[in-house]
Amino acid sequence: MNKVFEALAHPTRRAILEMLKSGSRTAGELAEAFDVSKPTMSGHFAKLKEAGLIQADQRGTTIFYSLNLSVLEEVVLGFMGTISVGRRGKEKPE
């Protein structure tokens, strides 16, 4: 869970995830949307992959990135349980 929150902490990485909501994109397409160097973008992609939020599919010399929604859903549900979201009232000790 910590890796996911660390990955989500940066606005560029959140923007990448937002772009991937509409479907897979190439690394080049994603990089064109940001005014940063290729090594910086590679670092963002690596952080998102390490957290399991995106998947990379290499086709020839082109890398396509897509969302890994199952990891995001798992972390959100786990976090909600940690902070007791969805519980009604306080539990009474026996």
Secondary structure, 3 states (H helix, E strand, C coil): CHHHHHHHCCHHHHHHHHHHCCCCEEHHHHHHCCCCCHHHHHHHHHHHHHCCCEEEEEECCEEEEEECHHHHHHHHHHHHHHCCCCCCCCCCCC
